[in-house]
Amino acid sequence: MKNVAILGLGTMGGGMAANLLKAGFALTVYNRTSAKADALVKEGAQLASTPAEAAKGASIVISMLADDGASREVWVGEQGALKGVKAGAILIDSSTVSPAWIAELAQLTSEHGAELLDAPVTGSRMQAAAGQLTFLVGGSDRALEAATPVLKAMSKEIVHLGPVGSGAKMKLINNFLCGVQVASLAEGLTWIERSGLDRDKALSILKTGAPGSPLLEAIADRMVTRNYAVNFLLSLMTKDMAYAESEAAGCGVQLNTSQAARGHFEAAIAKGFGESDIASVIEPVREV
């Protein structure tokens, strides 16, 4: 079995790592807050003190981090993973980051004799824990073939979209559309609550009608119950939408709906909901 390292044990990375252990991979983990690795270490994972140490000897190195800055620090910082990777290793960045950073990381990876796949995911905390993520992959056929057994242990589907950077682009499009839908649901549900309509009946119509989607159903229920335990961090969705706007602008597309929706997310951050679930974006809307 391949030796695998995973860098980042947050909302998504912890569940991904647990599924790699269940599949029998020899796993080394790194997290800035090492206590988050305690349960995995009890199940057999090795804890590394730096990303470079985690990557040493690993055939596959996976990162799941917050943003470009965190990814850059873990891969190319003073104790970055690239200082420990062996020639021929496959590196996989599953973070939601900018295509520009992926292009730079791919070049740096090549200079170290390794190869990069960008493989962000769709799904949130529950799907990560259940091994039901979908990987959106950019990179070579050869690298993906080598990484497939590892990705399968964490996923229900692997979609190869094209060369390096393709996964990052698709993920930003996906999250742009999700963010706009969540923000519009916050407005629509607040409207329902103030209109005198029966909220449950109104939501049933929306869930089963043309606006319905798995996202709408899950987020509406959390908004109604005010359950903001994190499945997808609100601050990260805000970041993703900003990245999406920048990437789309490079293609000559102005994401006006994203800008409007991001305003709601930024208002929620200002109200202290940045570390809550994206469903909490409704709270400042309710207060207006």
Contacts in CASP RR format, 6 or more apart in sequence:
PFRMAT RR
TARGET T0000
AUTHOR 0000-0000-0000
METHOD contacts of the structure
MODEL  1
MKNVAILGLGTMGGGMAANLLKAGFALTVYNRTSAKADALVKEGAQLAST
PAEAAKGASIVISMLADDGASREVWVGEQGALKGVKAGAILIDSSTVSPA
WIAELAQLTSEHGAELLDAPVTGSRMQAAAGQLTFLVGGSDRALEAATPV
LKAMSKEIVHLGPVGSGAKMKLINNFLCGVQVASLAEGLTWIERSGLDRD
KALSILKTGAPGSPLLEAIADRMVTRNYAVNFLLSLMTKDMAYAESEAAG
CGVQLNTSQAARGHFEAAIAKGFGESDIASVIEPVREV
1 24 0 8 1.000
1 25 0 8 1.000
1 26 0 8 1.000
2 25 0 8 1.000
2 26 0 8 1.000
2 59 0 8 1.000
2 60 0 8 1.000
2 149 0 8 1.000
2 150 0 8 1.000
3 25 0 8 1.000
3 26 0 8 1.000
3 28 0 8 1.000
3 57 0 8 1.000
3 58 0 8 1.000
3 59 0 8 1.000
3 60 0 8 1.000
4 20 0 8 1.000
4 25 0 8 1.000
4 26 0 8 1.000
4 27 0 8 1.000
4 28 0 8 1.000
4 58 0 8 1.000
4 59 0 8 1.000
4 60 0 8 1.000
4 61 0 8 1.000
4 62 0 8 1.000
4 150 0 8 1.000
5 27 0 8 1.000
5 28 0 8 1.000
5 29 0 8 1.000
5 30 0 8 1.000
5 48 0 8 1.000
5 54 0 8 1.000
5 55 0 8 1.000
5 58 0 8 1.000
5 60 0 8 1.000
5 61 0 8 1.000
5 62 0 8 1.000
5 81 0 8 1.000
6 13 0 8 1.000
6 14 0 8 1.000
6 16 0 8 1.000
6 17 0 8 1.000
6 20 0 8 1.000
6 27 0 8 1.000
6 28 0 8 1.000
6 29 0 8 1.000
6 30 0 8 1.000
6 54 0 8 1.000
6 61 0 8 1.000
6 62 0 8 1.000
6 63 0 8 1.000
6 64 0 8 1.000
7 29 0 8 1.000
7 30 0 8 1.000
7 31 0 8 1.000
7 51 0 8 1.000
7 54 0 8 1.000
7 55 0 8 1.000
7 61 0 8 1.000
7 62 0 8 1.000
7 63 0 8 1.000
7 64 0 8 1.000
7 65 0 8 1.000
7 74 0 8 1.000
7 81 0 8 1.000
8 14 0 8 1.000
8 29 0 8 1.000
8 30 0 8 1.000
8 31 0 8 1.000
8 32 0 8 1.000
8 63 0 8 1.000
8 64 0 8 1.000
8 65 0 8 1.000
8 74 0 8 1.000
9 17 0 8 1.000
9 29 0 8 1.000
9 31 0 8 1.000
9 36 0 8 1.000
9 37 0 8 1.000
9 40 0 8 1.000
10 31 0 8 1.000
10 36 0 8 1.000
10 64 0 8 1.000
11 124 0 8 1.000
11 125 0 8 1.000
11 128 0 8 1.000
11 230 0 8 1.000
11 231 0 8 1.000
11 232 0 8 1.000
11 233 0 8 1.000
12 64 0 8 1.000
12 94 0 8 1.000
12 121 0 8 1.000
12 124 0 8 1.000
12 125 0 8 1.000
12 128 0 8 1.000
13 64 0 8 1.000
13 128 0 8 1.000
14 36 0 8 1.000
14 40 0 8 1.000
14 64 0 8 1.000
14 128 0 8 1.000
15 125 0 8 1.000
15 128 0 8 1.000
15 129 0 8 1.000
15 131 0 8 1.000
16 62 0 8 1.000
16 64 0 8 1.000
16 94 0 8 1.000
16 128 0 8 1.000
16 131 0 8 1.000
16 133 0 8 1.000
16 154 0 8 1.000
17 27 0 8 1.000
17 29 0 8 1.000
17 40 0 8 1.000
17 45 0 8 1.000
18 39 0 8 1.000
18 40 0 8 1.000
18 43 0 8 1.000
18 129 0 8 1.000
19 128 0 8 1.000
19 129 0 8 1.000
19 131 0 8 1.000
19 153 0 8 1.000
19 154 0 8 1.000
20 27 0 8 1.000
20 150 0 8 1.000
20 153 0 8 1.000
20 154 0 8 1.000
21 27 0 8 1.000
21 40 0 8 1.000
21 43 0 8 1.000
21 44 0 8 1.000
21 45 0 8 1.000
22 153 0 8 1.000
23 153 0 8 1.000
25 150 0 8 1.000
25 153 0 8 1.000
26 46 0 8 1.000
27 40 0 8 1.000
27 44 0 8 1.000
27 45 0 8 1.000
27 46 0 8 1.000
28 45 0 8 1.000
28 46 0 8 1.000
28 47 0 8 1.000
28 48 0 8 1.000
28 53 0 8 1.000
28 54 0 8 1.000
28 58 0 8 1.000
29 37 0 8 1.000
29 40 0 8 1.000
29 41 0 8 1.000
29 45 0 8 1.000
29 46 0 8 1.000
29 47 0 8 1.000
29 48 0 8 1.000
29 54 0 8 1.000
30 37 0 8 1.000
30 47 0 8 1.000
30 48 0 8 1.000
30 49 0 8 1.000
30 50 0 8 1.000
30 51 0 8 1.000
30 53 0 8 1.000
30 54 0 8 1.000
30 74 0 8 1.000
31 37 0 8 1.000
34 47 0 8 1.000
34 49 0 8 1.000
37 45 0 8 1.000
37 47 0 8 1.000
40 47 0 8 1.000
41 47 0 8 1.000
48 54 0 8 1.000
50 79 0 8 1.000
50 80 0 8 1.000
51 74 0 8 1.000
51 75 0 8 1.000
51 77 0 8 1.000
51 79 0 8 1.000
51 80 0 8 1.000
51 81 0 8 1.000
52 79 0 8 1.000
52 80 0 8 1.000
52 81 0 8 1.000
52 82 0 8 1.000
52 83 0 8 1.000
52 84 0 8 1.000
53 79 0 8 1.000
53 84 0 8 1.000
54 61 0 8 1.000
54 81 0 8 1.000
55 61 0 8 1.000
55 80 0 8 1.000
55 81 0 8 1.000
55 82 0 8 1.000
55 83 0 8 1.000
55 84 0 8 1.000
55 85 0 8 1.000
55 89 0 8 1.000
56 84 0 8 1.000
56 85 0 8 1.000
56 86 0 8 1.000
57 84 0 8 1.000
57 86 0 8 1.000
57 89 0 8 1.000
58 85 0 8 1.000
58 86 0 8 1.000
58 89 0 8 1.000
59 89 0 8 1.000
59 90 0 8 1.000
59 146 0 8 1.000
60 89 0 8 1.000
60 90 0 8 1.000
60 91 0 8 1.000
60 92 0 8 1.000
60 146 0 8 1.000
60 147 0 8 1.000
60 150 0 8 1.000
61 81 0 8 1.000
61 85 0 8 1.000
61 89 0 8 1.000
61 90 0 8 1.000
61 91 0 8 1.000
61 92 0 8 1.000
62 91 0 8 1.000
62 92 0 8 1.000
62 93 0 8 1.000
62 94 0 8 1.000
62 150 0 8 1.000
63 71 0 8 1.000
63 74 0 8 1.000
63 75 0 8 1.000
63 81 0 8 1.000
63 91 0 8 1.000
63 92 0 8 1.000
63 93 0 8 1.000
63 94 0 8 1.000
63 95 0 8 1.000
64 94 0 8 1.000
64 95 0 8 1.000
65 71 0 8 1.000
65 74 0 8 1.000
65 95 0 8 1.000
65 97 0 8 1.000
66 95 0 8 1.000
66 236 0 8 1.000
66 239 0 8 1.000
67 95 0 8 1.000
67 96 0 8 1.000
67 97 0 8 1.000
67 236 0 8 1.000
67 239 0 8 1.000
68 97 0 8 1.000
68 98 0 8 1.000
68 101 0 8 1.000
68 243 0 8 1.000
69 101 0 8 1.000
70 95 0 8 1.000
71 93 0 8 1.000
71 95 0 8 1.000
71 97 0 8 1.000
71 101 0 8 1.000
71 105 0 8 1.000
72 101 0 8 1.000
72 105 0 8 1.000
73 80 0 8 1.000
74 80 0 8 1.000
74 81 0 8 1.000
75 81 0 8 1.000
75 82 0 8 1.000
75 91 0 8 1.000
75 93 0 8 1.000
75 105 0 8 1.000
75 108 0 8 1.000
76 82 0 8 1.000
76 105 0 8 1.000
76 108 0 8 1.000
81 91 0 8 1.000
82 108 0 8 1.000
82 109 0 8 1.000
82 112 0 8 1.000
82 114 0 8 1.000
85 91 0 8 1.000
85 109 0 8 1.000
85 112 0 8 1.000
85 113 0 8 1.000
85 114 0 8 1.000
86 114 0 8 1.000
87 112 0 8 1.000
87 113 0 8 1.000
87 114 0 8 1.000
88 113 0 8 1.000
88 114 0 8 1.000
88 115 0 8 1.000
89 113 0 8 1.000
89 114 0 8 1.000
89 115 0 8 1.000
90 114 0 8 1.000
90 115 0 8 1.000
90 116 0 8 1.000
90 117 0 8 1.000
90 143 0 8 1.000
90 146 0 8 1.000
90 147 0 8 1.000
91 105 0 8 1.000
91 109 0 8 1.000
91 114 0 8 1.000
91 115 0 8 1.000
91 116 0 8 1.000
91 117 0 8 1.000
92 116 0 8 1.000
92 117 0 8 1.000
92 118 0 8 1.000
92 119 0 8 1.000
92 147 0 8 1.000
92 150 0 8 1.000
92 151 0 8 1.000
93 102 0 8 1.000
93 105 0 8 1.000
93 116 0 8 1.000
93 117 0 8 1.000
93 118 0 8 1.000
93 119 0 8 1.000
93 120 0 8 1.000
94 119 0 8 1.000
94 120 0 8 1.000
94 121 0 8 1.000
94 135 0 8 1.000
95 120 0 8 1.000
96 120 0 8 1.000
96 168 0 8 1.000
96 171 0 8 1.000
96 172 0 8 1.000
96 175 0 8 1.000
96 236 0 8 1.000
96 239 0 8 1.000
96 240 0 8 1.000
96 243 0 8 1.000
97 118 0 8 1.000
97 120 0 8 1.000
97 168 0 8 1.000
97 243 0 8 1.000
98 168 0 8 1.000
98 172 0 8 1.000
98 243 0 8 1.000
98 246 0 8 1.000
98 247 0 8 1.000
99 165 0 8 1.000
99 168 0 8 1.000
99 169 0 8 1.000
99 172 0 8 1.000
99 247 0 8 1.000
102 116 0 8 1.000
102 118 0 8 1.000
102 164 0 8 1.000
102 165 0 8 1.000
102 168 0 8 1.000
103 164 0 8 1.000
103 165 0 8 1.000
105 116 0 8 1.000
106 116 0 8 1.000
106 118 0 8 1.000
106 164 0 8 1.000
106 165 0 8 1.000
109 115 0 8 1.000
109 116 0 8 1.000
110 116 0 8 1.000
115 139 0 8 1.000
115 140 0 8 1.000
115 142 0 8 1.000
115 143 0 8 1.000
116 139 0 8 1.000
116 143 0 8 1.000
116 164 0 8 1.000
117 137 0 8 1.000
117 138 0 8 1.000
117 139 0 8 1.000
117 143 0 8 1.000
117 144 0 8 1.000
117 147 0 8 1.000
117 164 0 8 1.000
118 137 0 8 1.000
118 138 0 8 1.000
118 139 0 8 1.000
118 164 0 8 1.000
118 165 0 8 1.000
118 166 0 8 1.000
118 167 0 8 1.000
118 168 0 8 1.000
119 135 0 8 1.000
119 136 0 8 1.000
119 137 0 8 1.000
119 138 0 8 1.000
119 147 0 8 1.000
119 151 0 8 1.000
119 167 0 8 1.000
120 135 0 8 1.000
120 136 0 8 1.000
120 167 0 8 1.000
120 168 0 8 1.000
120 170 0 8 1.000
120 171 0 8 1.000
121 127 0 8 1.000
121 128 0 8 1.000
121 133 0 8 1.000
121 134 0 8 1.000
121 135 0 8 1.000
121 136 0 8 1.000
121 155 0 8 1.000
121 171 0 8 1.000
122 133 0 8 1.000
122 134 0 8 1.000
122 136 0 8 1.000
122 171 0 8 1.000
122 174 0 8 1.000
123 132 0 8 1.000
123 133 0 8 1.000
123 134 0 8 1.000
124 231 0 8 1.000
124 232 0 8 1.000
125 230 0 8 1.000
125 231 0 8 1.000
125 232 0 8 1.000
126 231 0 8 1.000
127 133 0 8 1.000
128 154 0 8 1.000
131 153 0 8 1.000
131 154 0 8 1.000
131 155 0 8 1.000
131 156 0 8 1.000
132 155 0 8 1.000
132 156 0 8 1.000
133 154 0 8 1.000
133 155 0 8 1.000
133 156 0 8 1.000
134 155 0 8 1.000
134 156 0 8 1.000
134 157 0 8 1.000
134 158 0 8 1.000
134 159 0 8 1.000
135 151 0 8 1.000
135 154 0 8 1.000
135 155 0 8 1.000
135 157 0 8 1.000
135 158 0 8 1.000
135 159 0 8 1.000
136 159 0 8 1.000
136 161 0 8 1.000
136 166 0 8 1.000
136 167 0 8 1.000
136 170 0 8 1.000
136 171 0 8 1.000
136 174 0 8 1.000
137 144 0 8 1.000
137 151 0 8 1.000
137 158 0 8 1.000
137 159 0 8 1.000
137 160 0 8 1.000
137 161 0 8 1.000
137 162 0 8 1.000
137 166 0 8 1.000
137 167 0 8 1.000
138 144 0 8 1.000
138 160 0 8 1.000
138 161 0 8 1.000
138 162 0 8 1.000
138 163 0 8 1.000
138 164 0 8 1.000
138 165 0 8 1.000
138 166 0 8 1.000
138 167 0 8 1.000
138 168 0 8 1.000
139 160 0 8 1.000
139 162 0 8 1.000
139 163 0 8 1.000
139 164 0 8 1.000
139 165 0 8 1.000
139 166 0 8 1.000
140 163 0 8 1.000
140 164 0 8 1.000
141 160 0 8 1.000
144 158 0 8 1.000
144 160 0 8 1.000
148 158 0 8 1.000
151 158 0 8 1.000
152 158 0 8 1.000
161 167 0 8 1.000
161 169 0 8 1.000
161 170 0 8 1.000
169 247 0 8 1.000
171 240 0 8 1.000
172 240 0 8 1.000
172 243 0 8 1.000
172 244 0 8 1.000
172 247 0 8 1.000
172 248 0 8 1.000
173 244 0 8 1.000
175 237 0 8 1.000
175 240 0 8 1.000
175 241 0 8 1.000
175 244 0 8 1.000
176 240 0 8 1.000
176 241 0 8 1.000
176 244 0 8 1.000
176 245 0 8 1.000
176 248 0 8 1.000
176 255 0 8 1.000
176 258 0 8 1.000
178 215 0 8 1.000
178 237 0 8 1.000
179 237 0 8 1.000
179 240 0 8 1.000
179 241 0 8 1.000
179 258 0 8 1.000
179 261 0 8 1.000
179 265 0 8 1.000
179 278 0 8 1.000
180 257 0 8 1.000
180 258 0 8 1.000
180 261 0 8 1.000
181 213 0 8 1.000
181 215 0 8 1.000
181 216 0 8 1.000
182 215 0 8 1.000
182 219 0 8 1.000
182 237 0 8 1.000
182 261 0 8 1.000
182 278 0 8 1.000
182 279 0 8 1.000
182 281 0 8 1.000
183 260 0 8 1.000
183 261 0 8 1.000
183 262 0 8 1.000
183 263 0 8 1.000
183 264 0 8 1.000
183 265 0 8 1.000
183 281 0 8 1.000
184 261 0 8 1.000
185 216 0 8 1.000
185 219 0 8 1.000
185 220 0 8 1.000
185 223 0 8 1.000
185 282 0 8 1.000
186 223 0 8 1.000
186 264 0 8 1.000
186 281 0 8 1.000
186 282 0 8 1.000
186 285 0 8 1.000
187 264 0 8 1.000
187 285 0 8 1.000
189 199 0 8 1.000
189 203 0 8 1.000
189 220 0 8 1.000
189 223 0 8 1.000
189 224 0 8 1.000
189 282 0 8 1.000
190 282 0 8 1.000
190 285 0 8 1.000
190 286 0 8 1.000
192 199 0 8 1.000
192 202 0 8 1.000
192 203 0 8 1.000
193 199 0 8 1.000
193 286 0 8 1.000
199 224 0 8 1.000
203 220 0 8 1.000
203 224 0 8 1.000
206 212 0 8 1.000
206 216 0 8 1.000
206 220 0 8 1.000
207 216 0 8 1.000
207 217 0 8 1.000
207 220 0 8 1.000
218 231 0 8 1.000
219 278 0 8 1.000
219 279 0 8 1.000
221 227 0 8 1.000
222 228 0 8 1.000
222 231 0 8 1.000
222 277 0 8 1.000
222 279 0 8 1.000
223 279 0 8 1.000
223 282 0 8 1.000
227 277 0 8 1.000
227 279 0 8 1.000
228 273 0 8 1.000
228 276 0 8 1.000
228 277 0 8 1.000
228 279 0 8 1.000
228 280 0 8 1.000
229 277 0 8 1.000
230 275 0 8 1.000
230 276 0 8 1.000
230 277 0 8 1.000
231 277 0 8 1.000
231 278 0 8 1.000
232 277 0 8 1.000
232 278 0 8 1.000
233 274 0 8 1.000
233 275 0 8 1.000
233 276 0 8 1.000
233 277 0 8 1.000
233 278 0 8 1.000
234 265 0 8 1.000
234 268 0 8 1.000
234 269 0 8 1.000
234 273 0 8 1.000
234 274 0 8 1.000
234 275 0 8 1.000
234 276 0 8 1.000
234 277 0 8 1.000
234 278 0 8 1.000
234 280 0 8 1.000
234 281 0 8 1.000
235 269 0 8 1.000
235 274 0 8 1.000
235 275 0 8 1.000
237 265 0 8 1.000
237 278 0 8 1.000
238 262 0 8 1.000
238 265 0 8 1.000
238 266 0 8 1.000
238 269 0 8 1.000
238 274 0 8 1.000
241 255 0 8 1.000
241 258 0 8 1.000
241 261 0 8 1.000
241 262 0 8 1.000
241 265 0 8 1.000
242 262 0 8 1.000
244 255 0 8 1.000
244 258 0 8 1.000
245 255 0 8 1.000
245 258 0 8 1.000
245 259 0 8 1.000
245 262 0 8 1.000
248 254 0 8 1.000
248 255 0 8 1.000
248 258 0 8 1.000
249 255 0 8 1.000
264 281 0 8 1.000
264 284 0 8 1.000
264 285 0 8 1.000
265 278 0 8 1.000
265 281 0 8 1.000
267 284 0 8 1.000
268 274 0 8 1.000
268 276 0 8 1.000
268 280 0 8 1.000
268 281 0 8 1.000
268 283 0 8 1.000
268 284 0 8 1.000
270 284 0 8 1.000
271 283 0 8 1.000
271 284 0 8 1.000
271 287 0 8 1.000
273 280 0 8 1.000
273 281 0 8 1.000
273 283 0 8 1.000
273 284 0 8 1.000
274 280 0 8 1.000
END
